[in-house]
Amino acid sequence: MIISQASKDRARTLLGQMTLQEKAGQLNQRLMGFKCYEWTASGFTLTQDFKQEVSRCGGLGVLYGLFRADPWSGRGFANGLYGAKAMQAYNLTQRYVIEHSRLHIPMLLSSESPHGHQAPGGYLLPVNLAVGATFNPDLFRQAGRIVGRQLARQGVDLALISMLDILRDPRWGRSEECFGEDPYMASLFAAAITEAVESERVGVVAKHFCAQGETTGGINGSAARIGDRELHEIHLPAAAGCCRQQVTGIMAAYNEIDGVYCHANPELLTCILRKELGFDGLVMADGEAIDRLDSITGDGVRSAALALNAGVTVGLWDQAYTHLEEAVNRGLINPATLDAAVLRVLSLKYELGL
């Protein structure tokens, strides 16, 4: 999504009015939205965990998975959000965030869309492995527009879509998230779904970056033992395809490449992604991935600094990004680096009309 200069200027003005706590809060996405509400005899209520997080952050940057429904979330038609209930929940949640933010800054809403809208009544597509077998990016583009339209009508701002992984080992348990083993084909499908969903003014977060499909022994999140040639020839074309479509976001991958974790890799997230591929959007962490950096830092504050300095804009479920204020105060993060990340979030909120 192209961010207009007007949105950037308005965001810069707002940024100048914010406290360090409020800035850090815009980069947090700690909550699982499907746990943030309850249905009682008197109707819809927000949980204390949700209210406490809004208070802690002085608002809320991003809320994940308000509509998510699957066995993992424990939500479905009986106790989940769809139809009028979904809109009621979104409106009440957004209103609470705005009213409890000193500067009345709304939240972004992110939603899992690995193969369609992962919610009760959501329009679902075949998994990517089946989509790739069609060899028909145009058909995928048409279906993607329907997904984007449904997401937009429910207030979703960011659709988290699997599209960047290349299938290198069929033992890998997430093989269905890949379009196949061919980088060129994957780049065409990645560009198609990005263009389709973003045409409905829903920002796409393409995942996962990068080389997660390489694996060691088929184990999820394991090391990618590859060199620069394999990285560029096999694992980057899909990302390049969606970057050409001005994709709004990219999600970093759990794995390491040649011994360096993707979430702590400025060469990958800044030099390659931003400078080589021309990406200018948000980099989102994968779930609790920044906390996993504690294995090399021994300190959640240092893990937060390592990820932000490498180029991760927004966290996901982690505790590390709750320590961003401390990281700045300890001199581990340059305030200008924090401001640049917050500016990307605020600019997107203005561009989406929030």
Backbone torsions as a table, in degrees:
resi	resn	phi	psi	omega
1	MET	NA	128.6	179.0
2	ILE	-81.2	126.2	179.3
3	ILE	-93.4	123.8	-177.6
4	SER	-70.8	156.8	177.3
5	GLN	-63.7	-33.6	178.4
6	ALA	-61.6	-42.1	178.5
7	SER	-64.9	-41.1	179.0
8	LYS	-64.4	-40.0	-179.8
9	ASP	-66.3	-42.6	178.7
10	ARG	-65.0	-39.4	178.9
11	ALA	-64.6	-39.5	179.8
12	ARG	-64.4	-38.3	177.3
13	THR	-64.8	-43.8	178.6
14	LEU	-64.7	-40.8	180.0
15	LEU	-56.8	-38.4	-178.8
16	GLY	-66.5	-13.4	-179.7
17	GLN	-98.8	-3.3	-170.2
18	MET	-93.5	148.3	173.5
19	THR	-82.1	167.8	177.2
20	LEU	-60.6	-40.4	178.4
21	GLN	-60.8	-44.8	-178.9
22	GLU	-67.2	-37.1	177.2
23	LYS	-63.5	-49.3	-179.6
24	ALA	-60.2	-37.4	-179.7
25	GLY	-61.7	-30.2	179.9
26	GLN	-69.0	-17.3	-178.3
27	LEU	-100.2	3.4	-179.6
28	ASN	-97.4	138.3	175.0
29	GLN	-140.0	60.1	-168.8
30	ARG	-83.6	-28.6	-172.5
31	LEU	-82.3	150.2	167.2
32	MET	-98.2	109.9	-170.5
33	GLY	-58.2	-30.8	-178.2
34	PHE	-70.4	-9.7	175.0
35	LYS	-101.3	3.9	-172.8
36	CYS	-96.0	2.5	-178.9
37	TYR	-140.8	159.3	175.8
38	GLU	-139.7	146.9	172.1
39	TRP	-105.0	124.2	179.7
40	THR	-121.6	-179.5	179.3
41	ALA	-60.7	-28.0	-178.7
42	SER	-92.0	0.1	177.1
43	GLY	117.3	-152.0	-173.5
44	PHE	-84.1	131.8	176.1
45	THR	-133.2	150.4	176.3
46	LEU	-92.7	143.0	-177.4
47	THR	-77.8	162.1	177.3
48	GLN	-65.9	-33.8	178.1
49	ASP	-59.6	-41.6	178.7
50	PHE	-63.8	-48.2	-177.5
51	LYS	-63.9	-38.7	179.0
52	GLN	-66.6	-36.9	179.4
53	GLU	-67.9	-40.8	177.1
54	VAL	-61.7	-41.2	178.9
55	SER	-65.9	-42.8	-177.9
56	ARG	-63.4	-38.7	-176.1
57	CYS	-88.4	-8.4	-172.9
58	GLY	66.5	32.3	-175.1
59	GLY	138.7	-152.1	178.0
60	LEU	-156.5	129.9	179.3
61	GLY	-75.8	-61.5	-176.4
62	VAL	-139.7	138.7	172.5
63	LEU	-112.2	127.1	-177.1
64	TYR	-95.9	134.9	160.6
65	GLY	66.8	35.6	177.9
66	LEU	-58.4	-38.3	-175.9
67	PHE	-96.4	-2.0	-172.8
68	ARG	-56.6	136.4	177.5
69	ALA	-141.5	123.0	177.7
70	ASP	-177.2	174.7	-180.0
71	PRO	-59.3	-32.6	-178.1
72	TRP	-67.6	-42.7	179.9
73	SER	-77.8	-21.9	-178.1
74	GLY	76.4	14.3	-179.1
75	ARG	-109.7	147.0	176.9
76	GLY	-157.4	-158.5	-179.3
77	PHE	-63.7	-32.0	-176.5
78	ALA	-69.8	-35.0	-173.8
79	ASN	-135.5	13.1	-179.1
80	GLY	-105.8	-167.7	-173.9
81	LEU	-113.4	126.5	174.8
82	TYR	-157.7	159.0	178.3
83	GLY	58.6	-137.1	-178.2
84	ALA	-62.8	-33.4	179.1
85	LYS	-63.0	-37.9	179.5
86	ALA	-64.1	-43.2	-179.2
87	MET	-69.2	-37.9	176.7
88	GLN	-61.4	-44.6	-179.6
89	ALA	-63.8	-44.2	179.0
90	TYR	-61.0	-47.8	-177.3
91	ASN	-62.1	-43.2	-179.5
92	LEU	-68.2	-39.1	179.8
93	THR	-66.1	-48.1	179.6
94	GLN	-63.6	-41.0	-179.7
95	ARG	-63.0	-40.6	179.9
96	TYR	-62.1	-43.2	-179.6
97	VAL	-62.3	-47.3	-178.1
98	ILE	-62.6	-44.4	-176.7
99	GLU	-71.0	-20.9	-179.7
100	HIS	-108.7	19.8	171.8
101	SER	-111.0	128.5	-177.0
102	ARG	-55.8	-37.5	-179.3
103	LEU	-101.5	9.1	175.6
104	HIS	59.0	45.9	-179.4
105	ILE	-90.2	123.0	179.4
106	PRO	-74.7	168.3	178.9
107	MET	-96.3	155.7	164.6
108	LEU	-87.3	147.1	177.1
109	LEU	-114.3	120.6	178.2
110	SER	-106.8	151.0	-175.4
111	SER	-146.2	139.1	176.3
112	GLU	-68.0	129.4	177.9
113	SER	-141.8	55.5	-175.2
114	PRO	-62.9	-33.8	173.8
115	HIS	-152.7	62.3	-176.8
116	GLY	112.9	-174.0	-175.8
117	HIS	-85.3	111.3	-173.5
118	GLN	-83.8	71.7	-176.2
119	ALA	-150.4	160.8	175.7
120	PRO	-57.0	128.0	-178.5
121	GLY	78.3	7.4	-178.3
122	GLY	-70.4	144.3	176.6
123	TYR	-77.4	116.7	-175.2
124	LEU	-108.9	147.9	178.2
125	LEU	-111.5	165.6	170.5
126	PRO	-59.0	155.8	175.6
127	VAL	-63.5	159.9	-172.8
128	ASN	-58.3	-34.9	-179.1
129	LEU	-61.8	-37.7	177.2
130	ALA	-74.1	-37.5	177.2
131	VAL	-60.4	-45.2	179.6
132	GLY	-59.8	-32.5	-179.0
133	ALA	-69.4	-14.4	177.6
134	THR	-78.9	-23.6	-174.7
135	PHE	52.9	38.0	-172.5
136	ASN	-135.2	77.3	179.8
137	PRO	-60.5	-30.8	-179.5
138	ASP	-65.7	-41.0	176.9
139	LEU	-64.2	-40.9	178.8
140	PHE	-63.6	-37.6	178.4
141	ARG	-63.0	-43.3	179.0
142	GLN	-62.8	-44.4	179.6
143	ALA	-66.2	-37.2	-179.8
144	GLY	-62.9	-32.3	178.4
145	ARG	-65.5	-35.6	177.9
146	ILE	-66.3	-42.7	176.3
147	VAL	-59.8	-47.6	-179.7
148	GLY	-60.3	-39.8	-179.9
149	ARG	-63.7	-42.0	-179.9
150	GLN	-67.9	-41.4	177.4
151	LEU	-60.6	-44.4	-178.4
152	ALA	-62.5	-40.9	-177.3
153	ARG	-68.6	-20.7	177.5
154	GLN	-97.0	4.9	175.8
155	GLY	86.6	12.4	179.0
156	VAL	-74.0	132.3	-179.8
157	ASP	-100.9	-32.1	-175.8
158	LEU	-131.3	119.9	177.5
159	ALA	-101.7	119.0	-178.7
160	LEU	-88.2	108.8	-170.0
161	ILE	-122.6	126.5	175.6
162	SER	-72.0	128.7	179.3
163	MET	-164.6	-9.9	-170.6
164	LEU	-99.6	-13.7	-175.1
165	ASP	-81.9	136.3	178.2
166	ILE	-105.7	129.8	-174.7
167	LEU	-76.6	106.3	-178.3
168	ARG	-110.0	-16.6	-177.3
169	ASP	-145.5	110.3	-176.3
170	PRO	-65.0	-10.0	175.9
171	ARG	-74.9	-18.0	-177.3
172	TRP	-62.6	129.1	-174.3
173	GLY	-71.2	-6.6	178.8
174	ARG	-114.5	28.6	-177.2
175	SER	-59.8	-29.8	-176.7
176	GLU	-68.4	-12.9	178.2
177	GLU	-82.6	-5.0	-178.8
178	CYS	-99.3	149.2	173.5
179	PHE	-78.7	-16.4	179.1
180	GLY	148.2	-158.4	-175.3
181	GLU	-100.6	-3.9	-174.9
182	ASP	-97.7	118.4	-177.0
183	PRO	-63.2	-37.2	-178.6
184	TYR	-66.6	-45.3	178.3
185	MET	-61.5	-42.6	179.3
186	ALA	-61.2	-37.7	-179.9
187	SER	-65.6	-35.6	179.1
188	LEU	-68.4	-44.5	179.5
189	PHE	-69.0	-37.3	178.0
190	ALA	-62.7	-43.1	178.3
191	ALA	-64.8	-37.8	-177.2
192	ALA	-65.6	-48.0	-177.4
193	ILE	-71.1	-33.7	176.9
194	THR	-63.9	-49.0	179.7
195	GLU	-60.4	-41.6	-175.5
196	ALA	-65.5	-52.0	-176.1
197	VAL	-68.8	-41.2	-178.4
198	GLU	-71.3	-19.3	175.3
199	SER	-65.8	-18.3	177.2
200	GLU	-97.3	14.0	177.5
201	ARG	65.7	34.2	170.8
202	VAL	-113.4	125.6	-180.0
203	GLY	-73.2	133.0	177.4
204	VAL	-93.0	134.8	168.4
205	VAL	-110.0	104.7	-176.7
206	ALA	-80.8	135.4	-179.0
207	LYS	-137.4	147.3	10.9
208	HIS	-125.0	147.3	-173.7
209	PHE	-116.8	106.4	17.6
210	CYS	-156.9	156.7	174.5
211	ALA	66.9	26.3	178.7
212	GLN	-66.2	-27.9	-179.9
213	GLY	-75.1	-8.7	-179.5
214	GLU	-67.8	-52.3	176.4
215	THR	55.9	163.7	168.8
216	THR	-118.8	113.5	180.0
217	GLY	69.2	20.0	179.3
218	GLY	76.3	9.9	-175.9
219	ILE	-87.3	129.1	-178.2
220	ASN	-63.0	135.0	177.7
221	GLY	77.0	6.6	-177.8
222	SER	-81.5	172.6	-173.4
223	ALA	-66.4	141.3	171.5
224	ALA	-97.5	107.1	-178.0
225	ARG	-92.7	78.3	-176.0
226	ILE	-132.3	163.2	176.2
227	GLY	-103.5	-174.9	-175.1
228	ASP	-65.2	-36.6	-178.7
229	ARG	-64.8	-48.2	179.3
230	GLU	-63.5	-38.3	178.1
231	LEU	-57.7	-49.6	-175.2
232	HIS	-75.5	-37.9	-174.9
233	GLU	-81.1	-32.4	-172.3
234	ILE	-107.6	-44.1	-168.5
235	HIS	-100.7	-15.3	-179.6
236	LEU	-93.0	-24.7	-176.4
237	PRO	-56.3	-38.7	179.6
238	ALA	-63.9	-40.9	177.2
239	ALA	-65.2	-39.5	178.0
240	ALA	-62.3	-36.9	179.9
241	GLY	-62.5	-45.3	-179.8
242	CYS	-77.4	-26.9	176.0
243	CYS	-66.6	-33.4	176.5
244	ARG	-65.1	-21.3	177.0
245	GLN	-94.8	14.3	178.1
246	GLN	59.1	46.0	-179.4
247	VAL	-56.6	142.2	-174.8
248	THR	-73.5	-38.4	-175.7
249	GLY	-144.8	159.2	175.0
250	ILE	-132.6	134.7	176.6
251	MET	-99.2	127.7	177.1
252	ALA	-70.1	153.7	-176.3
253	ALA	-96.7	158.5	-179.5
254	TYR	-67.7	-32.5	-167.4
255	ASN	-72.4	170.9	170.3
256	GLU	-106.2	155.2	175.6
257	ILE	-122.2	117.6	-178.6
258	ASP	53.0	40.0	173.9
259	GLY	89.4	-0.5	-179.1
260	VAL	-117.5	123.0	179.2
261	TYR	-63.5	139.2	-178.5
262	CYS	-58.0	-36.1	-178.4
263	HIS	-74.3	-6.7	179.9
264	ALA	-127.4	31.2	-170.4
265	ASN	-121.1	88.8	179.9
266	PRO	-64.3	-28.0	177.1
267	GLU	-62.4	-39.9	-179.3
268	LEU	-77.4	-50.9	-170.5
269	LEU	-82.9	-20.6	-179.2
270	THR	-113.1	-58.2	-175.6
271	CYS	-66.0	-51.4	-177.1
272	ILE	-77.2	-53.4	-173.3
273	LEU	-65.7	-49.6	-174.6
274	ARG	-85.1	-43.4	-174.6
275	LYS	-84.3	-46.3	-178.9
276	GLU	-76.6	-45.4	-174.3
277	LEU	-92.7	-9.1	176.2
278	GLY	74.0	21.7	-179.6
279	PHE	-72.8	137.3	-177.8
280	ASP	-133.8	27.7	-176.3
281	GLY	-111.4	-154.0	-179.7
282	LEU	-87.0	139.4	167.2
283	VAL	-103.5	118.7	-179.6
284	MET	-101.8	141.2	174.5
285	ALA	-74.2	157.2	168.6
286	ASP	-84.7	168.0	-172.0
287	GLY	-57.5	117.5	177.7
288	GLU	60.9	12.6	-176.0
289	ALA	-65.6	-34.7	-179.2
290	ILE	-67.0	-35.3	176.8
291	ASP	-62.5	-29.4	-179.8
292	ARG	-67.7	-18.9	177.2
293	LEU	-68.4	-13.3	176.8
294	ASP	-57.7	-24.0	-179.7
295	SER	-65.7	-21.0	178.0
296	ILE	-111.7	-18.7	179.4
297	THR	-101.8	-29.8	-176.2
298	GLY	71.0	12.8	-170.7
299	ASP	-158.5	119.6	-178.5
300	GLY	-61.4	-31.3	178.9
301	VAL	-67.4	-44.3	177.5
302	ARG	-66.7	-33.8	177.6
303	SER	-63.8	-42.2	177.6
304	ALA	-60.9	-44.1	-179.8
305	ALA	-65.3	-40.7	-179.4
306	LEU	-60.9	-44.4	-178.2
307	ALA	-69.5	-46.1	-178.3
308	LEU	-64.6	-42.1	179.2
309	ASN	-66.6	-27.1	178.1
310	ALA	-76.4	-25.1	178.5
311	GLY	128.7	8.1	178.3
312	VAL	-80.5	119.4	-176.1
313	THR	-81.5	-50.7	-171.7
314	VAL	-126.3	136.5	177.7
315	GLY	-80.6	-179.7	175.4
316	LEU	-151.7	107.3	176.3
317	TRP	68.0	-5.4	-172.2
318	ASP	-79.8	158.7	172.0
319	GLN	-86.5	-24.0	-172.8
320	ALA	-56.2	-45.7	-175.5
321	TYR	-73.2	-6.5	170.5
322	THR	-74.5	-9.9	-178.6
323	HIS	-104.1	14.3	-177.3
324	LEU	-61.7	-38.4	178.7
325	GLU	-59.1	-46.6	-179.6
326	GLU	-63.6	-38.4	179.8
327	ALA	-62.3	-39.5	176.3
328	VAL	-66.2	-46.2	-177.9
329	ASN	-64.9	-27.7	177.8
330	ARG	-86.4	-0.3	178.4
331	GLY	80.0	13.9	-179.5
332	LEU	-84.0	-20.1	178.0
333	ILE	-128.1	129.9	173.3
334	ASN	-70.2	129.8	179.9
335	PRO	-52.3	-31.9	179.5
336	ALA	-66.7	-31.7	177.5
337	THR	-67.9	-42.7	176.0
338	LEU	-62.1	-45.9	-179.0
339	ASP	-59.5	-39.4	-179.3
340	ALA	-63.5	-38.9	178.5
341	ALA	-68.7	-44.4	179.8
342	VAL	-63.4	-38.3	179.9
343	LEU	-60.5	-37.3	178.1
344	ARG	-63.6	-41.0	-179.8
345	VAL	-67.7	-47.9	-178.7
346	LEU	-64.5	-39.8	-179.9
347	SER	-61.8	-40.2	178.3
348	LEU	-65.4	-40.3	179.0
349	LYS	-62.0	-40.7	176.2
350	TYR	-66.4	-43.0	-176.7
351	GLU	-62.9	-34.1	179.7
352	LEU	-82.5	-3.2	177.6
353	GLY	80.6	16.8	-179.5
354	LEU	-71.0	NA	NA
